[in-house]
Amino acid sequence: MPRIMPIRDLRKTSELSELAHTEQEPIFITKNGYSDLVVMSAELYDRYVSILRTDQAIFEAEEEMRNGGETVDAADAFDGLDKKYYG
C-alpha cells in the first residue's frame, strides 16, 4: 500500500530518509490534499531507472520491427560481437 504523507512532514528529514530506505517504496507527498511530490531512496531510484532503460530499449526494438526492421540470427550476432570485441 502506498505511503502518503502531508508536505509538513518533510521537516522530519531524518525520519523521512529512514522510512524511504526501510520500506524501499516511493513516498507520496501531498499539498493541500493533492499529490505534489514523490520521495524515494537513491537505491530505489536507480532500480527504477534501470527498469525504465530496459523497457525503453524493448519499446524501441518493437518500433523498429513494426517499421520494417530485419531480424538477425543470434549466432551471427554473437559471432560479430566476438570479432568486434575479442578479435
MDTraj code that builds the backbone (N, CA, C; nanometers):
import mdtraj as md
import numpy as np

residues = "MET PRO ARG ILE MET PRO ILE ARG ASP LEU ARG LYS THR SER GLU LEU SER GLU LEU ALA HIS THR GLU GLN GLU PRO ILE PHE ILE THR LYS ASN GLY TYR SER ASP LEU VAL VAL MET SER ALA GLU LEU TYR ASP ARG TYR VAL SER ILE LEU ARG THR ASP GLN ALA ILE PHE GLU ALA GLU GLU GLU MET ARG ASN GLY GLY GLU THR VAL ASP ALA ALA ASP ALA PHE ASP GLY LEU ASP LYS LYS TYR TYR GLY".split()
xyz = np.array([
    [0.0848, -0.1177, 0.0000],
    [0.0000, 0.0000, 0.0000],
    [0.0892, 0.1238, 0.0000],
    [0.0601, 0.2201, -0.0857],
    [0.1482, 0.3374, -0.0931],
    [0.1464, 0.4198, 0.0345],
    [0.2619, 0.4743, 0.0660],
    [0.2757, 0.5628, 0.1830],
    [0.2459, 0.7044, 0.1358],
    [0.1536, 0.7720, 0.2031],
    [0.1154, 0.9088, 0.1692],
    [0.1356, 0.9950, 0.2929],
    [0.2055, 1.1089, 0.2744],
    [0.2356, 1.1980, 0.3870],
    [0.2079, 1.3425, 0.3462],
    [0.1658, 1.4250, 0.4403],
    [0.1483, 1.5669, 0.4092],
    [0.2833, 1.6371, 0.3981],
    [0.2867, 1.7459, 0.3248],
    [0.4115, 1.8166, 0.2991],
    [0.4770, 1.8677, 0.4276],
    [0.3994, 1.8959, 0.5286],
    [0.4571, 1.9463, 0.6543],
    [0.5516, 1.8445, 0.7175],
    [0.5332, 1.7149, 0.6864],
    [0.6203, 1.6109, 0.7411],
    [0.7592, 1.6096, 0.6769],
    [0.7803, 1.6898, 0.5730],
    [0.9130, 1.6976, 0.5126],
    [1.0149, 1.7599, 0.6076],
    [0.9672, 1.8278, 0.7097],
    [1.0577, 1.8859, 0.8098],
    [1.1320, 1.7771, 0.8879],
    [1.0728, 1.6601, 0.8958],
    [1.1324, 1.5480, 0.9692],
    [1.2237, 1.4695, 0.8741],
    [1.3315, 1.5333, 0.8313],
    [1.4145, 1.4753, 0.7261],
    [1.4760, 1.3411, 0.7638],
    [1.5234, 1.3276, 0.8863],
    [1.5854, 1.2000, 0.9261],
    [1.4839, 1.0873, 0.9256],
    [1.3646, 1.1133, 0.9762],
    [1.2591, 1.0115, 0.9780],
    [1.2180, 0.9744, 0.8356],
    [1.2067, 1.0745, 0.7500],
    [1.1667, 1.0505, 0.6111],
    [1.2723, 0.9665, 0.5392],
    [1.3991, 1.0000, 0.5604],
    [1.5080, 0.9240, 0.4995],
    [1.5067, 0.7791, 0.5469],
    [1.4925, 0.7604, 0.6763],
    [1.4892, 0.6243, 0.7310],
    [1.3720, 0.5451, 0.6741],
    [1.2566, 0.6077, 0.6655],
    [1.1379, 0.5423, 0.6110],
    [1.1593, 0.5030, 0.4651],
    [1.2175, 0.5942, 0.3871],
    [1.2418, 0.5656, 0.2449],
    [1.3382, 0.4489, 0.2279],
    [1.4413, 0.4429, 0.3109],
    [1.5384, 0.3342, 0.2998],
    [1.4844, 0.2027, 0.3547],
    [1.4044, 0.2085, 0.4582],
    [1.3492, 0.0877, 0.5195],
    [1.2445, 0.0225, 0.4302],
    [1.1515, 0.1018, 0.3815],
    [1.0391, 0.0466, 0.3053],
    [1.0722, 0.0210, 0.1584],
    [1.1719, 0.0907, 0.1034],
    [1.2078, 0.0765, -0.0377],
    [1.0851, 0.0866, -0.1289],
    [1.0029, 0.1858, -0.0997],
    [0.8849, 0.2193, -0.1782],
    [0.8784, 0.3710, -0.1900],
    [0.8200, 0.4226, -0.2970],
    [0.8037, 0.5671, -0.3069],
    [0.7107, 0.6193, -0.1971],
    [0.7385, 0.7399, -0.1508],
    [0.6533, 0.8061, -0.0520],
    [0.5892, 0.9252, -0.1223],
    [0.4585, 0.9270, -0.1266],
    [0.3858, 1.0332, -0.1949],
    [0.3575, 1.1456, -0.0972],
    [0.3961, 1.2668, -0.1351],
    [0.3788, 1.3846, -0.0516],
    [0.2631, 1.4666, -0.1072],
    [0.1701, 1.5031, -0.0180],
    [0.0543, 1.5815, -0.0613],
    [0.0655, 1.7250, -0.0119],
    [0.0053, 1.8136, -0.0875],
    [-0.0020, 1.9552, -0.0512],
    [-0.1469, 1.9983, -0.0714],
    [-0.2079, 2.0459, 0.0349],
    [-0.3497, 2.0841, 0.0318],
    [-0.4378, 1.9687, -0.0168],
    [-0.4007, 1.8465, 0.0200],
    [-0.4816, 1.7298, -0.0131],
    [-0.4576, 1.6717, -0.1508],
    [-0.3660, 1.7300, -0.2274],
    [-0.3392, 1.6827, -0.3636],
    [-0.1954, 1.6335, -0.3750],
    [-0.1753, 1.5365, -0.4607],
    [-0.0415, 1.4827, -0.4826],
    [0.0514, 1.5933, -0.5333],
    [0.1720, 1.6031, -0.4738],
    [0.2632, 1.7111, -0.5093],
    [0.4037, 1.6612, -0.5402],
    [0.4563, 1.5686, -0.4597],
    [0.5930, 1.5197, -0.4751],
    [0.5986, 1.3700, -0.4504],
    [0.7078, 1.3098, -0.4952],
    [0.7366, 1.1703, -0.4627],
    [0.8799, 1.1652, -0.4121],
    [0.9005, 1.1007, -0.2978],
    [1.0329, 1.0872, -0.2373],
    [1.0668, 0.9388, -0.2317],
    [1.1938, 0.9069, -0.2676],
    [1.2374, 0.7677, -0.2604],
    [1.3877, 0.7644, -0.2349],
    [1.4362, 0.6499, -0.1915],
    [1.5793, 0.6339, -0.1683],
    [1.6525, 0.6335, -0.3023],
    [1.7813, 0.6645, -0.2978],
    [1.8624, 0.6646, -0.4193],
    [1.8700, 0.5235, -0.4798],
    [1.8749, 0.4221, -0.3938],
    [1.8806, 0.2835, -0.4431],
    [1.7548, 0.2479, -0.5214],
    [1.6398, 0.2868, -0.4690],
    [1.5144, 0.2590, -0.5374],
    [1.5068, 0.3359, -0.6687],
    [1.5520, 0.4606, -0.6670],
    [1.5537, 0.5406, -0.7891],
    [1.6409, 0.4741, -0.8951],
    [1.7604, 0.4280, -0.8574],
    [1.8499, 0.3600, -0.9516],
    [1.7841, 0.2359, -1.0101],
    [1.7129, 0.1606, -0.9259],
    [1.6434, 0.0407, -0.9736],
    [1.5349, 0.0781, -1.0748],
    [1.4579, 0.1832, -1.0454],
    [1.3533, 0.2288, -1.1375],
    [1.4124, 0.2750, -1.2698],
    [1.5242, 0.3473, -1.2645],
    [1.5872, 0.3955, -1.3876],
    [1.6362, 0.2781, -1.4714],
    [1.6931, 0.1775, -1.4080],
    [1.7399, 0.0593, -1.4796],
    [1.6242, -0.0109, -1.5508],
    [1.5136, -0.0259, -1.4807],
    [1.3950, -0.0892, -1.5402],
    [1.3431, -0.0045, -1.6557],
    [1.3410, 0.1257, -1.6379],
    [1.2926, 0.2160, -1.7420],
    [1.3789, 0.2062, -1.8675],
    [1.5121, 0.2002, -1.8492],
    [1.6017, 0.1881, -1.9653],
    [1.5771, 0.0582, -2.0404],
    [1.5574, -0.0497, -1.9676],
    [1.5291, -0.1784, -2.0314],
    [1.3972, -0.1727, -2.1071],
    [1.2940, -0.1174, -2.0442],
    [1.1636, -0.1038, -2.1105],
    [1.1740, -0.0169, -2.2348],
    [1.2528, 0.0915, -2.2275],
    [1.2697, 0.1806, -2.3421],
    [1.3394, 0.1088, -2.4573],
    [1.4407, 0.0287, -2.4257],
    [1.5117, -0.0463, -2.5294],
    [1.4186, -0.1471, -2.5971],
    [1.3353, -0.2141, -2.5194],
    [1.2389, -0.3098, -2.5753],
    [1.1385, -0.2367, -2.6641],
    [1.0883, -0.1232, -2.6172],
    [0.9927, -0.0442, -2.6951],
    [1.0545, -0.0014, -2.8285],
    [1.1796, 0.0476, -2.8244],
    [1.2450, 0.0920, -2.9467],
    [1.2661, -0.0239, -3.0438],
    [1.3022, -0.1408, -2.9931],
    [1.3205, -0.2579, -3.0785],
    [1.1878, -0.2994, -3.1426],
    [1.0799, -0.2957, -3.0652],
    [0.9486, -0.3301, -3.1205],
    [0.9065, -0.2300, -3.2283],
    [0.9338, -0.1012, -3.2042],
    [0.9023, 0.0022, -3.3041],
    [0.9820, -0.0212, -3.4321],
    [1.1093, -0.0544, -3.4165],
    [1.1933, -0.0804, -3.5332],
    [1.1375, -0.1963, -3.6152],
    [1.0937, -0.3016, -3.5483],
    [1.0368, -0.4168, -3.6187],
    [0.9057, -0.3804, -3.6881],
    [0.8232, -0.2979, -3.6238],
    [0.6973, -0.2547, -3.6869],
    [0.7237, -0.1696, -3.8111],
    [0.8370, -0.1006, -3.8104],
    [0.8699, -0.0127, -3.9226],
    [0.9616, -0.0793, -4.0248],
    [0.9584, -0.2111, -4.0291],
    [1.0306, -0.2833, -4.1332],
    [1.1701, -0.3294, -4.0966],
    [1.2047, -0.3303, -3.9733],
    [1.3365, -0.3778, -3.9316],
    [1.3542, -0.5245, -3.9636],
    [1.4778, -0.5641, -3.9808],
    [1.5062, -0.7033, -4.0149],
    [1.5640, -0.7763, -3.8938],
    [1.5285, -0.9029, -3.8820],
    [1.5833, -0.9840, -3.7736],
    [1.7229, -1.0333, -3.8115],
    [1.8015, -1.0656, -3.7107],
    [1.9361, -1.1174, -3.7303],
    [1.9459, -1.2478, -3.6523],
    [2.0064, -1.3473, -3.7138],
    [2.0262, -1.4751, -3.6460],
    [2.1156, -1.4527, -3.5236],
    [2.0776, -1.5092, -3.4105],
    [2.1516, -1.4879, -3.2863],
    [2.2960, -1.5346, -3.2971],
    [2.3183, -1.6471, -3.3600],
    [2.4553, -1.6990, -3.3743],
    [2.5412, -1.6008, -3.4539],
    [2.4842, -1.5442, -3.5607],
    [2.5576, -1.4453, -3.6409],
    [2.5856, -1.3196, -3.5591],
    [2.4894, -1.2768, -3.4813],
    [2.5069, -1.1570, -3.3993],
    [2.6179, -1.1775, -3.2965],
    [2.6192, -1.2925, -3.2297],
    [2.7229, -1.3191, -3.1308],
    [2.8604, -1.3356, -3.1951],
    [2.8640, -1.3960, -3.3141],
    [2.9918, -1.4075, -3.3856],
    [3.0460, -1.2693, -3.4191],
    [2.9592, -1.1813, -3.4637],
    [3.0007, -1.0449, -3.4962],
    [3.0515, -0.9707, -3.3734],
    [2.9828, -0.9886, -3.2607],
    [3.0277, -0.9244, -3.1368],
    [3.1617, -0.9799, -3.0904],
    [3.1785, -1.1113, -3.1014],
    [3.3068, -1.1726, -3.0638],
    [3.4202, -1.1152, -3.1482],
    [3.3980, -1.1047, -3.2782],
    [3.5015, -1.0498, -3.3667],
    [3.5310, -0.9059, -3.3348],
    [3.4257, -0.8289, -3.3092],
    [3.4416, -0.6859, -3.2824],
    [3.5172, -0.6593, -3.1537],
    [3.4831, -0.7322, -3.0476],
    [3.5402, -0.7020, -2.9150],
    [3.6559, -0.7911, -2.8738],
    [3.6680, -0.9096, -2.9339],
    [3.7726, -1.0026, -2.8910],
    [3.8661, -1.0444, -3.0046],
    [3.8495, -0.9805, -3.1204],
    [3.9416, -1.0075, -3.2317],
    [3.9083, -1.1356, -3.2949],
])
top = md.Topology()
chain = top.add_chain()
for i, resn in enumerate(residues, 1):
    res = top.add_residue(resn, chain, resSeq=i)
    for name in ("N", "CA", "C"):
        top.add_atom(name, md.element.get_by_symbol(name[0]), res)
traj = md.Trajectory(xyz[None], top)
